[in-house]
Amino acid sequence: MAAKGNYELLCLENPLLDIQGVGDEKLLEKYGLKANDAILADPEKHMGLYEDLMQNYKAVLIAGGAAQNTARGASYILPSESVLYIGCVGKDKYGETLENICKEAGVKTEYLYDEKTPTGRCGVVITGHNRSLCTDLAAANNYKLEHLKQDRIWKQVENAKVYYVGGFHLTVCVPAIKALAEEAAAKNKPFILNLSAPFIAQFFKDPLDEVLPYVDILIGNETEAAAFAESHNIDTKDVKKIAEAIANGPKKNTQRPRTVVFTQGTDPTIAVTAQEGGKVDVKEVPVHAIGEDKIYDTNGAGDAFAGGFVAGVVKGESLEKSIDMGQWLAKLSIQELGPSFPQPKQTYSS
């Protein structure tokens, strides 16, 4: 059971300021973006997007960064002072904005402050129920292992009970991810990784494969599962089969069987857990139904699912209940603007 003040959940990734506007096909075409995708910004193609959103699409500024959203989501469910978030921001007003939003959400931040590089930003183009994310990492790209290894920070790492890393950090600082992963394996603590976007498995396969043996729980969606299968020569499009192949992959901490959790939009979430002899346990958990008219914004829905799910893990809930908590929080989030949650706080009930 999570207890106040213990900061049992530690999250690591890339803190970003979301610049979010309602766009159209014309805007997507202008910058070569896809309607439901996430990419890193190309300095030659995408730098005009952020100002374009601000000037012409009535963009709003929202706290973002996938694992930072997940940290705030978990904090929505867990007791106060349960969640610690680590990443790199610029020493600027946007970094202060992110810090304040996290503080309001009950998340303790341990940012590395970059004196020379501005806080990272993510252009979010909303078209219907789709969102296209285009990230200029900026300061977020400059996180260093030395920050994590400082005595004051590392003591908090050792104190944490569950580690969650967003896959986008595989493009930034693999040594920091490995340090958390090795601590988790040595102390038999759950280490959770989110695949985060198709391009991670496609273009950052080597760092992903370096970290994967440490992963106790892998989270992703059906498009990320397909990208993983393609890049790893898993000859199937069946999400369950892909999950089975990943679950039975090499593993450092043999005390914990690997579980792979794939969401599938409005279809049931698939969870596959490895068992002895190459067998697997498969669970399907239905989503929380919601009318189309109630869906306001799907940006951050996957992060919200992860937040509810990891909150369940921290609380020691069953796999099915943790997934259901994730579905519940995602349902709340898509009725709000951006990756946020209703106030006053609602209480989870199965």
C-alpha positions as a printed NumPy array, in Angstrom:
array([[  0.   ,   0.   ,   0.   ],
       [  1.408,   3.383,  -0.987],
       [  2.158,   5.694,   1.918],
       [  2.342,   9.485,   2.05 ],
       [  5.805,  10.999,   1.825],
       [  7.671,   7.935,   0.597],
       [  7.872,   8.884,  -3.092],
       [  7.508,   5.228,  -3.986],
       [  7.086,   5.856,  -7.74 ],
       [ 10.02 ,   7.322,  -9.674],
       [  9.474,   8.45 , -13.275],
       [ 12.204,   9.459, -15.742],
       [ 11.862,  11.049, -19.162],
       [ 11.667,  14.28 , -21.126],
       [  9.77 ,  17.26 , -19.626],
       [  8.116,  19.302, -22.367],
       [  5.751,  22.207, -22.786],
       [  2.881,  21.211, -25.09 ],
       [  1.829,  23.861, -27.63 ],
       [ -1.56 ,  22.503, -28.62 ],
       [ -3.922,  23.717, -31.319],
       [ -6.806,  22.378, -33.379],
       [ -5.436,  21.996, -36.898],
       [ -6.484,  20.511, -40.243],
       [ -5.133,  18.387, -43.078],
       [ -3.568,  21.464, -44.626],
       [ -1.447,  22.083, -41.518],
       [ -0.394,  18.41 , -41.339],
       [  0.604,  18.467, -45.009],
       [  2.54 ,  21.721, -44.58 ],
       [  4.856,  20.104, -42.049],
       [  4.738,  16.506, -43.328],
       [  2.926,  15.195, -40.242],
       [  0.604,  12.208, -39.83 ],
       [ -2.753,  12.466, -38.053],
       [ -2.048,   9.993, -35.244],
       [  1.705,   9.879, -34.766],
       [  4.629,  11.122, -32.67 ],
       [  7.971,  12.232, -34.118],
       [ 11.075,  14.23 , -33.235],
       [ 11.239,  17.611, -34.939],
       [ 13.528,  18.036, -37.942],
       [ 15.39 ,  21.362, -37.549],
       [ 14.918,  22.097, -41.27 ],
       [ 11.247,  21.09 , -41.577],
       [  9.385,  21.638, -38.326],
       [ 10.679,  24.67 , -36.433],
       [  8.004,  26.939, -37.9  ],
       [  5.216,  24.736, -36.514],
       [  5.298,  26.089, -32.967],
       [  4.868,  29.739, -33.914],
       [  2.319,  28.733, -36.573],
       [  0.206,  27.019, -33.906],
       [  0.461,  30.044, -31.611],
       [ -0.316,  32.642, -34.268],
       [ -2.881,  30.894, -36.463],
       [ -4.468,  28.036, -34.511],
       [ -5.186,  29.575, -31.078],
       [ -2.773,  27.194, -29.391],
       [ -2.79 ,  26.718, -25.633],
       [  0.221,  25.908, -23.438],
       [ -0.083,  22.699, -21.402],
       [  2.404,  20.729, -19.276],
       [  3.565,  17.763, -21.338],
       [  6.198,  15.113, -21.798],
       [  4.822,  11.572, -21.756],
       [  6.225,  10.315, -18.446],
       [  5.591,  13.679, -16.788],
       [  1.932,  13.28 , -17.791],
       [  2.028,   9.724, -16.403],
       [  3.551,  10.989, -13.141],
       [  0.74 ,  13.523, -12.74 ],
       [ -1.808,  10.813, -13.578],
       [ -0.425,   8.433, -10.965],
       [ -0.382,  11.243,  -8.425],
       [ -4.095,  11.826,  -9.122],
       [ -4.774,   8.371,  -7.643],
       [ -1.989,   7.803,  -5.113],
       [ -1.608,   9.442,  -1.684],
       [  0.173,  12.814,  -1.658],
       [  3.971,  12.796,  -1.861],
       [  4.058,   9.462,  -3.687],
       [  5.542,  10.433,  -7.071],
       [  8.989,  11.75 ,  -8.034],
       [  9.766,  12.916, -11.572],
       [ 13.231,  13.437, -13.092],
       [ 14.244,  15.131, -16.363],
       [ 16.015,  18.187, -17.805],
       [ 14.485,  21.633, -18.421],
       [ 15.828,  25.046, -19.334],
       [ 16.316,  27.656, -16.645],
       [ 13.444,  29.721, -18.029],
       [  9.797,  30.617, -17.454],
       [  8.524,  27.492, -19.214],
       [ 10.64 ,  25.298, -16.951],
       [  9.138,  27.153, -13.97 ],
       [  5.662,  26.602, -15.449],
       [  6.227,  22.844, -15.643],
       [  7.598,  22.739, -12.108],
       [  4.574,  24.619, -10.755],
       [  2.058,  22.427, -12.586],
       [  3.751,  19.294, -11.224],
       [  3.776,  20.771,  -7.72 ],
       [  0.036,  21.491,  -7.945],
       [ -0.488,  17.871,  -9.029],
       [  1.468,  16.575,  -6.022],
       [  4.493,  15.481,  -8.059],
       [  7.968,  16.249,  -6.707],
       [ 10.351,  17.285,  -9.487],
       [ 14.109,  16.821,  -9.456],
       [ 14.986,  18.651, -12.658],
       [ 18.441,  19.106, -14.076],
       [ 18.447,  22.789, -15.103],
       [ 20.211,  23.628, -18.37 ],
       [ 21.542,  27.2  , -18.233],
       [ 21.991,  27.54 , -22.014],
       [ 19.182,  25.546, -23.68 ],
       [ 15.454,  26.388, -23.497],
       [ 12.828,  24.03 , -22.109],
       [ 11.714,  21.429, -24.653],
       [  8.402,  21.828, -26.471],
       [  5.964,  19.622, -28.308],
       [  3.693,  20.844, -31.095],
       [  0.342,  19.081, -30.756],
       [ -1.933,  19.229, -33.794],
       [ -5.456,  18.06 , -33.023],
       [ -7.548,  16.833, -35.979],
       [-10.853,  15.275, -34.927],
       [-10.054,  12.611, -32.326],
       [ -6.454,  12.306, -33.525],
       [ -3.339,  14.063, -32.303],
       [ -0.013,  14.524, -34.067],
       [  2.988,  15.21 , -31.823],
       [  6.139,  16.932, -33.062],
       [  8.802,  17.295, -30.37 ],
       [ 11.713,  19.722, -30.183],
       [ 13.548,  18.198, -27.211],
       [ 15.878,  21.173, -26.589],
       [ 16.94 ,  21.   , -22.905],
       [ 15.196,  17.645, -22.403],
       [ 17.818,  16.158, -24.732],
       [ 20.615,  17.163, -22.348],
       [ 19.853,  14.971, -19.341],
       [ 22.991,  13.416, -17.847],
       [ 23.669,  10.37 , -15.677],
       [ 25.77 ,  12.558, -13.357],
       [ 22.585,  14.293, -12.159],
       [ 20.939,  10.982, -11.278],
       [ 24.064,   9.795,  -9.456],
       [ 24.292,  12.814,  -7.134],
       [ 24.027,  11.566,  -3.548],
       [ 20.838,  13.533,  -2.851],
       [ 19.126,  12.238,  -5.984],
       [ 20.42 ,   8.666,  -5.774],
       [ 19.128,   8.319,  -2.2  ],
       [ 15.66 ,   9.011,  -3.601],
       [ 16.269,   6.437,  -6.341],
       [ 17.128,   3.864,  -3.698],
       [ 14.043,   4.829,  -1.686],
       [ 11.65 ,   4.329,  -4.623],
       [  9.716,   1.06 ,  -4.924],
       [  8.679,   1.224,  -8.607],
       [ 10.542,   2.698, -11.601],
       [  8.776,   3.99 , -14.721],
       [ 10.638,   5.184, -17.818],
       [  9.061,   6.634, -20.94 ],
       [ 10.518,   5.215, -24.146],
       [ 11.264,   8.687, -25.518],
       [ 14.191,   8.832, -23.062],
       [ 15.889,   6.099, -25.117],
       [ 16.785,   8.93 , -27.513],
       [ 18.369,  10.961, -24.698],
       [ 20.273,   9.14 , -21.922],
       [ 20.431,   5.349, -22.001],
       [ 23.015,   5.25 , -19.151],
       [ 20.473,   6.861, -16.789],
       [ 17.82 ,   4.322, -17.817],
       [ 20.325,   1.477, -17.307],
       [ 21.24 ,   2.792, -13.846],
       [ 17.583,   2.658, -12.782],
       [ 17.109,  -0.718, -14.479],
       [ 20.116,  -2.26 , -12.735],
       [ 18.993,  -0.897,  -9.354],
       [ 15.543,  -2.402,  -9.948],
       [ 16.968,  -5.793, -10.923],
       [ 19.398,  -5.879,  -7.986],
       [ 16.684,  -5.018,  -5.437],
       [ 13.853,  -6.941,  -7.177],
       [ 11.737,  -3.832,  -7.746],
       [  9.369,  -3.476, -10.731],
       [ 10.94 ,  -1.737, -13.736],
       [  8.344,  -0.47 , -16.227],
       [  9.067,   0.829, -19.739],
       [  6.637,   2.428, -22.175],
       [  7.326,   1.981, -25.909],
       [  5.87 ,   5.499, -26.345],
       [  5.836,   5.755, -30.177],
       [  6.386,   3.579, -33.272],
       [  9.625,   5.388, -34.174],
       [ 11.3  ,   4.186, -30.963],
       [ 11.212,   0.534, -32.043],
       [ 11.952,   1.497, -35.647],
       [ 14.884,   3.886, -35.269],
       [ 16.147,   3.34 , -31.704],
       [ 16.136,  -0.452, -31.765],
       [ 19.646,  -0.847, -30.313],
       [ 19.086,   1.201, -27.134],
       [ 15.654,  -0.415, -26.742],
       [ 17.197,  -3.882, -26.994],
       [ 19.898,  -2.89 , -24.489],
       [ 17.258,  -1.979, -21.892],
       [ 14.618,  -4.613, -22.679],
       [ 16.177,  -7.492, -20.657],
       [ 15.624,  -5.41 , -17.509],
       [ 11.967,  -4.659, -18.255],
       [  9.434,  -6.328, -15.953],
       [  6.399,  -4.613, -17.497],
       [  6.308,  -3.232, -21.04 ],
       [  3.46 ,  -0.904, -22.014],
       [  2.464,   0.091, -25.542],
       [ -0.395,   0.352, -28.003],
       [ -1.265,  -1.641, -31.099],
       [  0.704,   0.568, -33.528],
       [  3.792,   0.42 , -31.312],
       [  3.372,  -3.361, -31.088],
       [  3.3  ,  -3.583, -34.899],
       [  6.425,  -1.403, -35.196],
       [  8.222,  -3.575, -32.632],
       [  7.27 ,  -6.754, -34.503],
       [  8.498,  -5.355, -37.809],
       [ 11.845,  -4.155, -36.43 ],
       [ 12.442,  -7.42 , -34.522],
       [ 11.375,  -9.818, -37.295],
       [  8.368, -11.143, -35.397],
       [  6.353, -12.497, -38.307],
       [  2.822, -11.722, -37.145],
       [  0.375,  -8.837, -36.894],
       [ -1.528, -10.49 , -34.049],
       [ -1.073,  -8.245, -30.997],
       [ -1.316, -11.207, -28.59 ],
       [  1.393, -13.117, -30.489],
       [  3.664, -10.069, -30.511],
       [  3.143,  -9.631, -26.768],
       [  3.877, -13.336, -26.237],
       [  7.179, -13.083, -28.137],
       [  8.275, -10.058, -26.079],
       [  7.144, -11.589, -22.773],
       [  9.307, -14.664, -23.396],
       [ 12.42 , -12.675, -24.345],
       [ 15.697, -12.691, -22.347],
       [ 15.401, -11.292, -18.818],
       [ 17.897, -10.166, -16.153],
       [ 15.687, -10.406, -13.054],
       [ 14.294, -13.928, -13.23 ],
       [ 12.381, -13.441,  -9.971],
       [  9.776, -11.464, -11.922],
       [  8.109, -12.817, -15.085],
       [  7.754, -10.185, -17.795],
       [  4.295,  -8.802, -18.504],
       [  3.471,  -7.009, -21.77 ],
       [  0.445,  -4.708, -21.801],
       [ -0.897,  -3.446, -25.146],
       [ -3.858,  -1.073, -25.369],
       [ -5.946,  -1.176, -28.544],
       [ -8.062,   1.98 , -28.581],
       [-11.646,   1.   , -27.85 ],
       [-10.834,  -2.73 , -28.12 ],
       [ -9.874,  -4.663, -24.964],
       [ -6.397,  -4.183, -23.505],
       [ -4.222,  -7.281, -23.91 ],
       [ -1.886,  -8.375, -21.092],
       [  0.467, -11.307, -21.587],
       [  2.629, -12.648, -18.747],
       [  5.437, -15.149, -19.306],
       [  5.265, -18.464, -17.463],
       [  7.66 , -21.4  , -17.134],
       [  8.416, -23.453, -20.192],
       [  7.644, -20.677, -22.649],
       [  3.96 , -20.671, -21.761],
       [  2.021, -17.461, -21.22 ],
       [ -0.997, -16.207, -19.293],
       [ -3.233, -13.981, -21.423],
       [ -5.756, -11.511, -20.029],
       [ -8.145,  -9.195, -21.865],
       [ -9.591,  -6.218, -20.031],
       [-12.402,  -4.188, -21.668],
       [-12.118,  -0.407, -21.857],
       [-14.438,   1.984, -20.025],
       [-17.034,   2.888, -22.646],
       [-17.661,   6.57 , -23.354],
       [-19.94 ,   8.293, -25.855],
       [-18.294,  10.017, -28.838],
       [-19.942,  13.271, -27.775],
       [-18.007,  13.206, -24.476],
       [-14.557,  12.865, -26.061],
       [-12.963,  16.295, -25.908],
       [ -9.244,  15.684, -26.472],
       [ -7.281,  12.418, -26.835],
       [ -3.845,  14.023, -26.349],
       [ -2.278,  12.241, -23.383],
       [ -4.787,   9.383, -23.222],
       [ -2.022,   6.769, -23.382],
       [ -0.052,   8.615, -20.701],
       [ -3.169,   8.709, -18.514],
       [ -3.634,   4.956, -18.965],
       [ -0.025,   4.428, -17.907],
       [ -0.557,   6.708, -14.896],
       [ -3.544,   4.755, -13.645],
       [ -1.833,   1.459, -14.36 ],
       [  1.413,   2.256, -12.521],
       [ -0.604,   3.663,  -9.601],
       [ -2.189,   0.218,  -9.377],
       [  1.254,  -1.414,  -9.423],
       [  2.464,   0.89 ,  -6.629],
       [ -0.643,   0.063,  -4.588],
       [ -0.024,  -3.662,  -5.073],
       [ -3.227,  -4.242,  -7.024],
       [ -3.777,  -7.191,  -9.361],
       [ -2.829,  -6.915, -13.031],
       [ -6.486,  -6.744, -14.104],
       [ -7.33 ,  -4.062, -11.555],
       [ -4.245,  -2.013, -12.458],
       [ -5.28 ,  -2.114, -16.132],
       [ -8.82 ,  -1.137, -15.188],
       [ -7.452,   1.81 , -13.181],
       [ -5.546,   2.864, -16.29 ],
       [ -8.671,   2.633, -18.435],
       [-10.626,   4.638, -15.848],
       [ -8.048,   7.445, -15.768],
       [ -7.779,   7.53 , -19.574],
       [-11.56 ,   7.9  , -19.757],
       [-11.379,  10.918, -17.434],
       [ -8.46 ,  12.461, -19.331],
       [-10.061,  12.407, -22.793],
       [-12.908,  14.504, -21.427],
       [-10.429,  17.266, -20.479],
       [ -8.158,  19.612, -22.451],
       [ -4.775,  17.996, -23.027],
       [ -3.163,  15.537, -20.627],
       [ -5.09 ,  16.63 , -17.537],
       [ -7.692,  15.359, -15.089],
       [-10.944,  16.696, -13.61 ],
       [-11.03 ,  18.713, -10.408],
       [-12.115,  18.2  ,  -7.719],
       [-10.484,  14.769,  -7.758],
       [-12.637,  11.795,  -8.579],
       [-12.123,   8.493,  -6.758],
       [-11.511,   5.257,  -8.661],
       [-14.075,   2.523,  -8.267],
       [-14.015,  -0.739, -10.23 ]])
